[in-house]
Amino acid sequence: MHSKSAYLFYLLAITSLFSSSFITILPSKNTTENISMHVTEKNDATIRDTFRQKTKPKDVFQLADSICQSVDVPYPLIYEIGQNESNWSYIQNKSGGTDFGDLQVIDKTFWYWYEKLNLTDGKTRKNYLVVGIHYLKYLHVKYGSWEKARFAYGRGHWRSPDTWTSLEKKFMSKIDFSKYDDTNN
């Protein structure tokens, strides 16, 4: 058991270091207007109403699922990303980066989407989930696949697999993207 705990600690430390080194390129105002069509006023109101309530740790999965449904993002994918990023621990990056939350969103990305989505109450667990899920949806619209969106979510932009480092290959191999993307295209 002790070696398993050490392995998990090591894996979390490497993942934190890995994710904190990414640069997120924020979309221009014109580009983000394209994603706005996916977030309707009804969805915004539903999200705001949901987030006025306090989030308890046991409710985080229901909350994430609700957000996913409101913006048409596959919840199982978000669940896998949360497992990979933080093991669903609402944590701050321990290696000096600005990543925070279950989905490890960096400050620059958080504040950009926080303002874009007219969120309130600052850096809350709910807001980090809203931002992370909306940002992933934006990247999916931009790149046309969940695999590309996931890579860009962690790395700042899409790069083809032949340029990935061994750590990136390992990171990306944790998710079976055929469950989310139509591979016949």
C-alpha positions as CSV (number, residue, x, y, z in Angstrom):
1,M,0.0,0.0,0.0
2,H,2.8,2.4,0.9
3,S,4.4,2.0,-2.6
4,K,1.1,2.6,-4.3
5,S,0.7,5.8,-2.3
6,A,4.2,6.9,-3.3
7,Y,3.5,6.0,-6.9
8,L,0.3,8.1,-6.8
9,F,2.1,11.0,-5.2
10,Y,4.8,10.8,-7.8
11,L,2.3,10.6,-10.6
12,L,0.4,13.6,-9.3
13,A,3.6,15.6,-8.9
14,I,4.7,14.8,-12.5
15,T,1.2,15.7,-13.8
16,S,1.2,18.9,-11.9
17,L,4.6,19.9,-13.2
18,F,3.6,18.8,-16.7
19,S,0.4,20.8,-16.7
20,S,1.9,24.0,-15.2
21,S,4.3,24.3,-18.0
22,F,1.6,24.7,-20.6
23,I,0.8,28.0,-22.2
24,T,-2.8,28.6,-22.9
25,I,-3.5,30.8,-25.9
26,L,-6.7,32.7,-25.2
27,P,-9.1,33.2,-28.1
28,S,-9.7,36.6,-29.6
29,K,-13.0,38.3,-29.0
30,N,-14.2,37.6,-32.5
31,T,-13.3,33.9,-32.1
32,T,-15.2,33.5,-28.9
33,E,-18.3,34.9,-30.4
34,N,-18.5,31.7,-32.4
35,I,-18.7,29.7,-29.2
36,S,-21.4,32.0,-27.8
37,M,-23.9,30.3,-30.0
38,H,-23.5,27.2,-28.0
39,V,-24.2,28.9,-24.7
40,T,-27.7,30.2,-24.8
41,E,-29.3,32.6,-22.4
42,K,-31.3,29.7,-20.9
43,N,-28.1,27.7,-20.3
44,D,-26.5,30.8,-18.7
45,A,-29.4,31.2,-16.4
46,T,-29.5,27.5,-15.5
47,I,-25.8,27.6,-14.7
48,R,-26.0,30.7,-12.6
49,D,-29.0,29.3,-10.6
50,T,-27.1,26.0,-10.0
51,F,-24.0,27.8,-8.8
52,R,-25.8,30.0,-6.3
53,Q,-26.0,26.9,-4.2
54,K,-23.1,25.7,-2.1
55,T,-21.1,22.9,-3.6
56,K,-20.3,20.0,-1.3
57,P,-17.5,17.6,-2.4
58,K,-20.0,14.7,-2.8
59,D,-22.0,16.9,-5.3
60,V,-19.1,17.8,-7.5
61,F,-19.9,15.0,-10.0
62,Q,-23.5,16.0,-10.2
63,L,-22.5,19.6,-10.7
64,A,-20.0,18.7,-13.4
65,D,-22.7,16.6,-15.2
66,S,-25.2,19.4,-15.0
67,I,-22.8,21.8,-16.6
68,C,-21.8,19.3,-19.3
69,Q,-25.5,18.8,-20.2
70,S,-26.1,22.6,-20.4
71,V,-23.3,23.1,-23.0
72,D,-23.3,19.7,-24.7
73,V,-20.0,18.3,-23.5
74,P,-19.7,14.5,-22.7
75,Y,-19.7,14.1,-19.0
76,P,-17.6,10.9,-19.1
77,L,-14.9,12.8,-20.9
78,I,-14.9,15.5,-18.2
79,Y,-14.8,12.8,-15.6
80,E,-11.7,11.3,-17.2
81,I,-10.1,14.7,-17.5
82,G,-10.7,15.4,-13.9
83,Q,-9.2,12.0,-13.0
84,N,-6.2,12.8,-15.0
85,E,-5.7,16.4,-14.0
86,S,-6.3,16.2,-10.2
87,N,-8.0,12.9,-9.3
88,W,-11.0,15.1,-8.6
89,S,-9.3,16.9,-5.8
90,Y,-10.0,20.6,-5.7
91,I,-6.3,21.5,-5.5
92,Q,-3.8,24.1,-6.5
93,N,-0.8,23.1,-8.6
94,K,2.0,22.3,-6.1
95,S,4.8,22.9,-8.5
96,G,4.5,26.7,-8.7
97,G,2.0,26.9,-11.6
98,T,-1.3,28.8,-11.4
99,D,-3.4,25.7,-12.2
100,F,-6.3,25.2,-9.8
101,G,-9.4,23.2,-9.4
102,D,-10.6,19.8,-10.3
103,L,-9.9,20.4,-14.0
104,Q,-6.6,22.4,-13.3
105,V,-7.4,25.7,-15.1
106,I,-4.7,28.3,-15.2
107,D,-5.4,31.8,-13.9
108,K,-5.2,33.6,-17.2
109,T,-7.8,31.2,-18.7
110,F,-9.9,31.3,-15.6
111,W,-10.2,35.0,-15.5
112,Y,-10.8,35.3,-19.3
113,W,-13.7,32.9,-19.2
114,Y,-15.0,34.1,-15.8
115,E,-15.5,37.5,-17.4
116,K,-16.8,36.1,-20.7
117,L,-19.4,34.0,-18.9
118,N,-20.3,36.8,-16.5
119,L,-19.6,34.6,-13.5
120,T,-19.7,35.9,-9.9
121,D,-18.2,35.0,-6.5
122,G,-14.6,34.6,-7.7
123,K,-12.5,31.5,-7.5
124,T,-15.0,28.9,-6.4
125,R,-15.0,25.2,-7.2
126,K,-18.2,25.7,-9.2
127,N,-16.7,28.5,-11.2
128,Y,-13.6,26.5,-12.0
129,L,-15.8,23.7,-13.3
130,V,-17.9,26.1,-15.4
131,V,-14.7,27.7,-16.9
132,G,-13.0,24.3,-17.6
133,I,-16.0,22.8,-19.3
134,H,-16.8,25.9,-21.3
135,Y,-13.2,26.2,-22.4
136,L,-13.1,22.6,-23.5
137,K,-16.3,23.1,-25.5
138,Y,-14.7,26.2,-27.1
139,L,-11.7,24.1,-28.1
140,H,-13.9,21.3,-29.5
141,V,-15.7,23.8,-31.7
142,K,-12.3,25.3,-32.8
143,Y,-10.6,21.9,-33.5
144,G,-13.5,19.7,-34.4
145,S,-12.7,16.7,-32.1
146,W,-12.6,16.0,-28.5
147,E,-9.1,14.5,-28.8
148,K,-7.7,17.7,-30.3
149,A,-9.7,19.8,-27.7
150,R,-8.2,17.7,-24.9
151,F,-4.7,18.1,-26.1
152,A,-5.1,21.8,-26.6
153,Y,-6.7,22.1,-23.1
154,G,-3.5,20.8,-21.6
155,R,-1.0,22.2,-24.1
156,G,-2.5,25.5,-25.3
157,H,-2.9,24.4,-28.9
158,W,-3.3,21.3,-31.0
159,R,-0.2,19.5,-32.3
160,S,-0.2,16.3,-34.3
161,P,0.7,13.1,-32.4
162,D,4.0,12.7,-34.3
163,T,5.3,15.7,-32.4
164,W,4.2,14.6,-29.0
165,T,6.7,13.9,-26.3
166,S,6.6,10.5,-24.5
167,L,4.9,12.2,-21.5
168,E,2.3,13.7,-23.8
169,K,1.6,10.3,-25.4
170,K,1.2,8.8,-22.0
171,F,-1.1,11.6,-20.9
172,M,-3.3,11.4,-24.0
173,S,-3.4,7.6,-24.0
174,K,-5.4,7.6,-20.7
175,I,-8.6,8.4,-22.6
176,D,-10.2,6.3,-25.4
177,F,-11.3,9.1,-27.7
178,S,-13.1,6.7,-30.0
179,K,-15.9,6.9,-27.3
180,Y,-16.2,10.6,-28.0
181,D,-15.1,11.3,-31.6
182,D,-16.4,9.8,-34.8
183,T,-13.3,8.1,-36.1
184,N,-14.9,7.5,-39.6
185,N,-14.3,11.0,-40.7
